Amino acid sequence: GIADIVKRLGDTIDVGLRKNNLDAVRDGQQQARMLAERAVMLQTPAWTDFLAERRAAFDARLDTAHKALDRNTVAALQPYAEALGADQPELLAAWRNAETALTALPGDGAPVSDAGGPALVFVPASYGNRLLDHPFALGRAEVTKSQYAAFARATGRPEARCREPLRPLSRLKSLSWRDPDFSQGDDEPAVCVSWLDAHAYARWLSKETGASYRLPTEAEWLHAAQGIGRGDACKLGNVADASMGSRLIAFSDRYKCSDGFPHTAPVGRYSPSLLGLYDLAGNVGEWTLDCGVGAPVTRLMQADACPERIFRGTSWRDGPDDDALTRRGAGNPDVGYTTIGFRVLREVTADSFPAAATASTR
């Protein structure tokens, strides 16, 4: 009968571990040991099984956090390791090994980079109100015109067709990333870059640096975009505002403030997010890896299994009716748009993560 009680206490401990209830874990462990001592069970298979089951439950939680390089969750497991480790020191040793292995990881929001790569920001797996199963590093800013030009020169990639949203006559113009029909500096985000162009750029950057680069998924983009900030929209990003002059967009769709740029602006000019990422609000929307569903008729007419790709975030054409965290759209993967650019994601594993930031050449 006591063995059954100890087993039920073990179930309570496991539930407490899953639900982050430290008191339940501590109390359950203490009560189980007290009963086992009084019943002279400490040398029996029942107690050995009890310890093995608690170790398995803890190891599963620790292993998940360790594989995700989730330093925050590993750190939060310390008091649980100490509570359970009183009866099995090897459990506490396993936690210490995992904690030590993650000490070399960059800090949350730390500026990092690869040799020959862009300036990046480290994004932890556990951040804000979101939890992913992996951390990553994200471009501190959107890929600039000069950075894209270096790729185009190196690969000879042809220019994509380009359009300006809500301006049907833009189809009649020869718009391109070199000339989007408005003046751009080299430090402004590349526009008129198709999803296929952005994907090719990330693959080229991977070969140049030896690291794994790609576009972020929607989930990753939203994870990193937390903490954009609130307040004066013209201080947070380059948006549709009074500086647009007589451009064909209703004045009622603009902010009354002025950010100083009618079209794109130099990257990194406005306030960064809490993680240190620039231009998540305004400047340009950003391509993601995700596939848009596409209209049924469109899918029947195209051989491509993904006729549309998703972009996230607001651009220089978006005003008060659009929010950077909820703005979502889709576009043809082989067409560029004057309001869409991209930033790159650098994959992070236990064996490969970028070093502290150095001068970038990309």
N, C-alpha and C positions, 0 to 999 in steps of 0.2 A: 504493500500500500504506500509506503514512503517513497519507494522507487517511482510509483506513478505520479506522486505529488512533485517529485524532483523533475520528472519529465515534463509535467505541465508548466512548471516554473521555467524550464528551458524554452518552451514555446512562447511564454510571455517575454522572455529576454529577446528572442528573435524578432518578435513584433516591435518591441521597443527599439531595437536596432534599426529596423526598416523605417520606423516613424520618427527617428531622432529623439526618442524619449530616454534621456540618460538616467533619470531617476528609476524608471522601470528596469533598465538593465542592471544598475547597481543593486537595487533592492532584490531583484530576482536572483542575482548571482550570490548575494550574501545569504539569503534565505535557503537557497539550494545547498550551499556549502554547510550551513549550520545543521540542516537536517541530515546531510550525508555524514557529517562527523558524529552526530548523536546515534545514528543507526549503524555506525562503523561500516560505511559504504565506500570510503575513499579508495580502497584497494580492490574494488569489485568492477566487473565489466559494465555495470550500470553507470557508474561514475565516469569511467573511461569513455563510454558512448556519449554521456552528457557533454563532456569537454570537447570531444571530437565534433559534435553537432554545432556547438557554439563557435568553434574555430572555423568550421566550414561556412557558417553564416557570415562571420566577420570577414573571412578571406574573400568571399564573393563580393561583398561591398567594397573592400579595399582594392581588389583586383580591377573592378569596374572603374573606380576613380583613378587608379594608377595607369591603366591603359588609355584613359582619356586625358592623361596628364593634367588632371583636375587637382591642382595644388590646394585649392580652398577646401574641397571635400576631404582630401587626405588629412589636412591639418585639423579639420573638425572631428575626425575620428580618433584623435589622440585620447580624450577622456574615456572613450569606449574601450580602446586598446588597454588603457591602464586598469579599468575596472575588470575586464575579462582576463587580462594578463596576470592578475594576482595569482591565479591558479594554473596558468600555463604561460611561462615567460617567453616561449617561442612565438606566441601570438603578438606580444608587445615588440619582440625583435623584428617580426615581419613588418609591422607598422613603421618602425624606425628605418628599416631598409628602404621602404617606399618613400618615406619623407625625405631621406637623404638623396635618393635618386632624382627628386624633383627640385632640389635646391639650385641646380644649374639653369633651370628654366628662367626666362626673362620675367620681370614683374608685370603685373596687369597694366596695360597701356604703355609699357616700356618701348622706346624707339629702338628698332632693330633693323638689320639689313644684311644682305649677302654681298660678297665682293662682286662689284659690277651690277648690283641690283638696285631697285628703287628703295626709297625710305619707307619703312614699314612700322606698324604698331602691333604689339602682341595683344591678342584677344583671348582671354581665358575661356575654358569650357563652361565655367560657372560665372555668370556675370549678370548683375541686375536681377530682373525677374525671369531670366531664361537660363536653361541648362542644355548644352549640347553634349554629345559623346566625344568631343575632341576640341582642342584649342586650335588656333591658327594665327597667322600674321596677315594683316590686311594693309594694302597701300595707304599710306598716310593721306595721300591726295589722289585725285583722278589722274590718269595717264595724260601727260601734256602733249601738245602739238610737236614739240621738239623731240620728246621721247618716241612718239609714234613715227616721226620722220626718220629717226635712226633705224628703226625696224624696217620701214619701207625701203630705205636705201640698201640695207643689208640683204633683204630678201627679194627686192624687185616686185613687191606685191602691187598689183594694179589697184586703182581707185574704185571704190564701190559706188553704185548709184546712190544718190542722196536726195532727200526731200525735207522740206520744212513742214511739220504738222500744221494742219488747219489752213494751209496755203496751197490750194490745188495747182496754181500756176507755177509753183516751184518745180513741178515735173518738167516744165519746159526749159529750165535752166540747167546748165552743166555744173551743179554743185558738187563739191568734193571736200575732203579733209584739208586740202591745200587752200581752197577758196570756197567757204560755205556761204558766200554772199554777204559777209560782214567782216570787218577787220579783226584780226586776232594776233596776239603776241605769242611767242614761242612758249611762254610759261602759262598759257591758258589751256584748258582741257581740249583734247582732240575730239572733234565732232565729225559727223558724216562718216563715221566708222561703223561698219556693219557688225553684227554679232559674229559672223565668220571671221572678219578682220580681227576683232578683239580676241577670239579664241586662238587664232593663228599667232597673235602677238604673245599671248601667254605661253604657248608652246615654244616659240623662239626664245623667250626670256628664260625658260627652263633649260634650254640647251646652252645658253650663254652663261648662266650662273651655276649650273649643276644641281640646282634645287628644283622642287616641283611647284610650278606656278599654274594657276588656272583662274577662271572667273568664279566668284562666290555664288553659292546657291542663295535662293531667297531667304531661307532660314538663317544662313550665316550672315547675310547682309543685315537682316533685321536684328539679329543677336548683337552685332557690332554697333548698330545705329542707335542703340539705347543711349540716352543721355545727350541727345542733340542740344537740348537747352530750350528755353522759352524767352520771350521778350521781343525786342525790336527785330522784326524779320530781316531788315536791311543790314543788321549787324551779324546775323547768323548765316547769311548766304546771299548769293546773287539771284534775286527773284524778279518777277514782273513788278515794276515799280514806276515811280515818276520819271526816272531817267530814260525810259523807253521812248520818250518824245512822241512823235506822231505815228509810230509803228501801228499797223493794223491789229490792234487788240483793244477791246473796250476798256475805257478808263475805270469803269466799275469793277473790272476784273484785276485791278492792280492794287498794290499797297500804296499808301499815300506818301510813304517815306522814299528816300532815294539812296540806293546802294552805290551809285556812281558809274554803273556800267549798263548800257542798254542791251547788250548781248552777253557773251561769256566774260568772265573776269579771271585774272591770274589765280591759280590754285593757292590755297593757304592764306588768302587775304582776310577772310572773316574768322569769327570765333570758332575754335575747335570744339568737338564733343568732349565729354568727360574723359574718354579714352585717348583723346588727342588726335582724332580723325577730322579732317577738314572737308568742307563742301558736301556733307551728307544732305544738307538742305540747300537747294538751289544750285546754280551753275549748270549742271547737266544731270539728267537721269542716267542711270547706270545699268548696263547689261548684266544679267545673271545667267547662271547655267540652266535655269529651269525652262522647260518647254511649255508654251502656251497651248491650250486645247485647240484653238482655231475653229472657224465655222465648219460645219459638216461638209458643205459644198466645196469649200476651199480645200479640205483634206482629200476629197475625192479627185480634185483637179491636180494635186501635186503628189509627186512620188516621194518627196521628203516626208519621213515619219513625224517630223516636227516642223510644221510650216510657220510657226511663230515662236519667238523667244521673249521671255519676260524681262522687263526692266523695272527698276525700283527708284524711288526718290523723285524729288522735284527738280525743275530746271529754271533757266532764266525766263521762260515764258509762263511760269506758274505763279498764280497770285494767292489771295486769301482763301479761295475755295479749295485749295489743295494742301494737304499735309504731307510732309516728307516721309513720315513713317507709314502712311496708308496709301500714298500715291503708287499705283501699280498699273502697268500697261504692257502691251505686247506689240512686237513689230516683226516684219519679215527678216529672217536671219541674213539675207544677202543684200539688204538695203540699209544705208546709213541715214541718220536723221540729224538735223541741225541742233536738236535738243538732247541728244543722247550720246554719252561717252562711256567710259568704263574705268574701273580700278581693279587691280589684280590681287588675288589671294595667294599666299605662300603656305603650302601645307607644312604642318609641324608634327613630327613624330619623336619618340624617345631617342632615336638615333640621329635625328636631323632637325635642328632648329637654328634660326638665324642668330647671329652674334649681336652684341651691343652695336648700335648704329655707328656707321662710319660715313665718310663723304660718299654720296651716291654719284654714279656716272650714268645712270639711266634716267 
